[in-house]
Amino acid sequence: MLKSTPTFSTIHTPSSYPGSQKRYLSGARADLRVPYQEIALSATRHGERVEENSPLPVYDTSGPYTDSEVRIELHRGLPELRTDWIKERGDTEILVGPSSE
């Protein structure tokens, strides 16, 4: 009997870092967020004394694939998150075709 295989659209890649959570930083624009992994660190022991360590933020380049809140739909592609920001800068132009030979 064949097993049902999940499609890529139902699979989320687990975090690359054990003991971490995906988080986002917001800046001047609410529509752009910078992803990072917040990695929990164990305590440092100095003989009898124990020093707690704050979580370590690490820039996350994995895109939406490690975000459990995002539904991946391969046939639709990724959303164009930066389109409005790029247009508002006014320093780009849309080409009608290839510009190099």
C-alpha positions as CSV (number, residue, x, y, z in Angstrom):
1,M,0.0,0.0,0.0
2,L,1.4,3.4,-0.9
3,K,1.8,6.0,1.8
4,S,0.4,9.5,1.2
5,T,3.4,11.8,0.7
6,P,3.0,15.4,1.9
7,T,3.5,18.1,-0.7
8,F,6.2,20.7,-0.3
9,S,3.5,23.3,0.4
10,T,2.6,21.4,3.6
11,I,6.2,21.0,4.8
12,H,7.9,23.6,7.0
13,T,11.6,23.3,7.5
14,P,12.4,23.1,11.2
15,S,14.7,25.7,12.7
16,S,18.4,25.3,12.0
17,Y,19.2,26.1,15.6
18,P,18.1,23.9,18.5
19,G,16.4,25.9,21.3
20,S,15.6,28.8,19.0
21,Q,12.6,30.8,17.9
22,K,12.1,32.8,14.7
23,R,11.4,36.4,15.5
24,Y,11.2,39.7,13.5
25,L,12.5,43.2,14.1
26,S,10.5,46.1,12.8
27,G,12.0,49.3,11.6
28,A,10.8,52.6,10.2
29,R,8.5,50.8,7.8
30,A,5.8,48.5,9.3
31,D,5.6,46.5,6.0
32,L,9.3,45.3,6.2
33,R,10.6,43.1,8.9
34,V,14.0,41.7,9.5
35,P,14.0,38.0,10.5
36,Y,16.3,36.5,13.2
37,Q,16.6,33.4,15.3
38,E,16.6,34.0,19.0
39,I,18.8,31.2,20.4
40,A,18.5,30.2,24.0
41,L,21.9,29.8,25.7
42,S,22.7,27.6,28.7
43,A,24.1,29.1,31.8
44,T,27.9,29.6,32.3
45,R,29.3,27.9,35.4
46,H,32.1,29.6,37.3
47,G,32.9,27.1,40.1
48,E,30.0,27.5,42.5
49,R,28.6,30.5,40.8
50,V,26.2,30.3,37.8
51,E,25.8,33.1,35.3
52,E,22.7,33.2,33.2
53,N,23.2,34.1,29.6
54,S,20.7,36.2,27.5
55,P,19.3,34.8,24.3
56,L,21.5,35.3,21.3
57,P,19.9,37.0,18.2
58,V,21.2,35.7,14.9
59,Y,20.2,37.0,11.4
60,D,18.0,34.5,9.7
61,T,18.4,33.9,6.0
62,S,16.0,31.0,5.7
63,G,13.1,33.1,4.4
64,P,9.5,32.1,5.1
65,Y,10.3,28.4,5.1
66,T,11.0,28.3,8.8
67,D,8.1,30.5,9.8
68,S,5.2,28.3,11.1
69,E,2.8,31.2,10.5
70,V,3.4,31.3,6.7
71,R,1.6,29.0,4.3
72,I,3.9,28.1,1.4
73,E,2.1,27.8,-2.0
74,L,4.7,26.9,-4.7
75,H,2.3,27.6,-7.6
76,R,1.8,31.2,-6.4
77,G,5.4,32.0,-5.5
78,L,6.6,34.2,-2.6
79,P,4.9,37.5,-1.9
80,E,6.6,40.6,-3.3
81,L,7.3,42.1,0.1
82,R,9.7,44.8,-1.1
83,T,7.8,46.0,-4.2
84,D,6.2,49.1,-2.6
85,W,9.4,50.1,-0.9
86,I,11.4,49.9,-4.1
87,K,8.8,51.9,-6.1
88,E,8.7,54.6,-3.4
89,R,12.5,55.1,-3.7
90,G,12.1,56.3,-7.2
91,D,15.5,55.1,-8.3
92,T,14.6,52.1,-10.5
93,E,12.9,51.6,-13.9
94,I,11.1,48.6,-15.3
95,L,12.7,47.2,-18.4
96,V,10.6,45.9,-21.3
97,G,13.2,43.2,-22.1
98,P,16.8,42.2,-21.5
99,S,19.2,45.1,-21.5
100,S,22.4,43.1,-22.1
101,E,23.6,41.0,-24.9
